[in-house]
């Protein structure tokens, strides 16, 4: 089932003087792999898992990118690469997914808080760019892009509670926590910001 109706255009690109957002493609495998492997410790913390493992390979990454590209083409979920302006260095990724996937564990009261929202967005940047202010710049433009270019009723940014740096960033730019959802197995909750 498509995430967005076929008559709604999906934004293809956002450019600033510091980055480009565009759909992630299998042709990006080497650039994406470089960013993923540089950032593996931060990614494990952000997503509270073991991905990517230390022995993660280029072939493993190609498998992941193939899935992301297919989901994008089928309008089930959207993955965007964040590239430098010359598109020669991958700076990170943005994941735009159906909110429904997160809501299975919500009680009725909290589910009613989420009824007008339809998308959950998370993003990461390569570790070497976290100290230079790029993350706040990306977040500012991502929020504007979601409001002005996408046709969602309401999109929420999602982060694991344990990702304290990104949680603090969201609060610093004035986002407020709308609700939280327990992880289906264990671990830190998902926090949703608007």
C-alpha positions as CSV (number, residue, x, y, z in Angstrom):
1,X,0.0,0.0,0.0
2,X,1.3,3.4,-1.0
3,X,2.3,5.8,1.8
4,X,1.2,8.9,-0.2
5,X,-1.6,9.0,-2.7
6,X,-0.4,8.8,-6.3
7,X,-1.9,12.2,-7.1
8,X,0.4,13.9,-4.5
9,X,3.8,14.8,-5.7
10,X,6.8,13.7,-3.7
11,X,9.5,16.5,-3.4
12,X,12.6,15.4,-5.2
13,X,15.2,17.9,-4.1
14,X,16.2,20.7,-1.7
15,X,19.4,22.6,-2.1
16,X,21.1,25.1,0.1
17,X,24.7,26.4,0.1
18,X,25.6,23.7,2.6
19,X,23.8,20.5,1.4
20,X,21.4,18.8,-1.0
21,X,18.5,16.6,-0.1
22,X,17.6,14.1,-2.9
23,X,16.3,10.5,-3.1
24,X,18.9,7.9,-2.1
25,X,19.8,5.6,-5.0
26,X,21.8,2.4,-5.3
27,X,24.3,4.4,-7.3
28,X,25.1,6.2,-4.0
29,X,26.3,3.0,-2.4
30,X,30.0,3.9,-2.0
31,X,29.4,7.5,-0.7
32,X,26.7,6.3,1.6
33,X,28.8,3.4,2.9
34,X,31.6,5.8,3.7
35,X,29.3,8.0,5.8
36,X,27.7,5.0,7.5
37,X,31.0,3.4,8.5
38,X,32.4,6.7,9.8
39,X,29.3,7.2,11.9
40,X,28.6,3.6,13.0
41,X,29.0,4.4,16.8
42,X,26.7,7.4,16.5
43,X,24.2,5.4,14.4
44,X,24.1,2.6,17.0
45,X,23.3,5.2,19.7
46,X,20.8,7.1,17.6
47,X,18.8,3.9,16.5
48,X,19.6,1.9,19.7
49,X,20.7,-1.2,17.8
50,X,23.7,-3.0,16.4
51,X,23.5,-1.5,12.9
52,X,25.9,-1.1,11.3
53,X,28.0,-4.0,12.6
54,X,31.7,-3.6,12.4
55,X,31.9,-6.1,9.6
56,X,29.1,-4.4,7.6
57,X,30.2,-4.5,3.9
58,X,29.6,-2.5,0.7
59,X,27.4,-5.4,-0.5
60,X,25.3,-5.2,2.8
61,X,24.9,-1.5,2.2
62,X,23.8,-2.1,-1.4
63,X,21.2,-4.5,-0.2
64,X,19.9,-1.8,2.2
65,X,19.9,0.9,-0.5
66,X,18.0,-1.4,-2.9
67,X,15.3,-1.8,-0.3
68,X,15.1,2.0,0.3
69,X,15.1,2.8,-3.4
70,X,12.3,0.3,-4.0
71,X,10.2,1.6,-1.1
72,X,10.7,5.1,-2.5
73,X,9.6,4.1,-6.0
74,X,6.6,2.2,-4.6
75,X,5.7,5.2,-2.4
76,X,5.8,3.1,0.8
77,X,8.5,5.1,2.6
78,X,11.0,7.7,1.4
79,X,14.8,7.8,2.0
80,X,16.8,10.9,1.1
81,X,20.5,11.2,1.1
82,X,22.0,14.4,2.4
83,X,24.9,15.3,0.1
84,X,27.4,18.2,0.1
85,X,26.6,20.8,-2.6
86,X,28.9,19.1,-5.1
87,X,27.3,15.7,-4.4
88,X,30.6,14.0,-3.8
89,X,30.3,13.5,-0.1
90,X,27.4,11.9,1.7
91,X,26.6,13.8,4.8
92,X,23.8,11.6,6.1
93,X,20.2,10.4,5.5
94,X,16.6,11.4,6.1
95,X,13.9,8.7,6.5
96,X,10.3,9.6,5.9
97,X,8.0,6.7,7.1
98,X,4.4,6.1,7.9
99,X,3.6,7.1,11.4
100,X,1.3,4.0,11.7
101,X,4.3,1.7,12.0
102,X,5.2,3.3,15.4
103,X,1.7,3.5,16.8
104,X,0.9,-0.2,17.4
105,X,1.9,0.2,21.0
106,X,-0.1,3.3,21.8
107,X,-2.9,3.3,24.2
108,X,-6.2,4.9,23.1
109,X,-5.6,8.2,24.8
110,X,-2.2,8.7,23.2
111,X,-3.4,7.4,19.8
112,X,-5.9,10.2,19.8
113,X,-3.1,12.7,20.1
114,X,-1.5,11.3,16.9
115,X,-4.7,11.0,14.9
116,X,-4.0,14.0,12.7
117,X,-0.4,13.0,12.0
118,X,0.6,10.7,9.2
119,X,4.4,10.8,8.9
120,X,7.4,10.2,11.1
121,X,10.8,11.6,10.1
122,X,14.2,10.9,11.5
123,X,17.7,11.8,10.2
124,X,21.3,11.4,10.9
125,X,24.5,13.2,9.9
126,X,28.0,11.8,9.6
127,X,30.0,12.0,12.8
128,X,32.6,14.4,11.5
129,X,30.0,17.0,10.8
130,X,28.2,17.0,14.2
131,X,30.4,19.6,15.8
132,X,30.2,22.3,13.1
133,X,26.5,23.3,13.4
134,X,25.4,21.4,10.3
135,X,22.8,19.3,12.2
136,X,20.9,22.4,13.4
137,X,21.1,23.9,9.8
138,X,19.7,20.6,8.3
139,X,17.0,20.4,11.0
140,X,15.8,24.0,10.3
141,X,15.6,23.4,6.5
142,X,14.1,19.9,7.0
143,X,11.2,21.4,9.1
144,X,10.6,24.1,6.5
145,X,10.7,21.5,3.7
146,X,8.2,19.3,5.4
147,X,5.8,22.2,6.0
148,X,6.1,23.8,2.6
149,X,6.8,21.1,0.1
150,X,5.2,17.9,1.4
151,X,1.4,17.2,1.5
152,X,1.3,15.4,4.9
153,X,-1.5,16.4,7.2
154,X,1.1,16.6,10.0
155,X,4.6,15.2,10.1
156,X,6.4,14.5,13.4
157,X,10.1,14.1,14.0
158,X,11.0,10.9,15.8
159,X,14.1,10.1,17.9
160,X,15.0,7.5,20.5
161,X,15.0,8.9,24.1
162,X,18.6,7.7,24.5
163,X,19.8,10.0,21.6
164,X,20.3,12.8,24.0
165,X,22.2,15.1,21.6
166,X,19.4,15.1,19.0
167,X,16.6,15.3,21.7
168,X,18.4,18.5,23.1
169,X,18.7,19.9,19.5
170,X,15.0,19.4,18.9
171,X,14.2,21.2,22.1
172,X,16.7,24.0,21.4
173,X,15.0,24.9,18.1
174,X,11.6,25.1,19.8
175,X,10.1,21.7,19.0
176,X,8.0,20.2,21.7
177,X,7.5,16.5,22.6
178,X,4.0,15.5,21.4
179,X,4.0,12.0,22.8
180,X,6.2,8.9,23.2
181,X,5.8,5.3,22.3
182,X,7.4,2.3,24.0
183,X,9.8,0.2,21.9
184,X,7.9,-3.1,21.0
185,X,10.6,-5.3,22.6
186,X,12.7,-3.2,24.9
187,X,15.0,-0.2,25.1
188,X,14.5,3.5,25.1
189,X,11.1,5.0,24.0
190,X,10.5,6.7,20.7
191,X,9.9,10.4,21.3
192,X,7.8,12.3,18.7
193,X,8.3,16.1,18.3
194,X,6.3,18.7,16.6
